[in-house]
Amino acid sequence: MSDGAHMGTGGWILGGVLTALSVALLVVAIIWLVRVSRAGNGPSRGEVGGGSARDVLDRRLASGEIDADTYRRLRALLAEPHTSPPAG
């Protein structure tokens, strides 16, 4: 005996799904806002990944990402004076 004043099973399921979607949307929005607010706090233009090129090279050697020969070769390249490419 239903007088039509209460939700059926489908209404409860739809309500639960909409609530879950609302919570998920809120979480995504908060994560996005946090990332956007921190975007300006990254390394400066002359730094890559939070340090100079030499610092990055040192970290890559320490982590085993590159071997000693590659490290020495790249370090020598960094030590060379920078020249502009030829115009034309």
Buried (B, 14 or more C-beta within 10 A) or exposed (E): EEEEEEEEEEEEEEEEEEEEEEEEEEEEEEEEEEEEEEEEEEEEEEEEEEEBBEEBBBBBBEEEEBEEEEBEEBBEEEEEEEEEEEEE
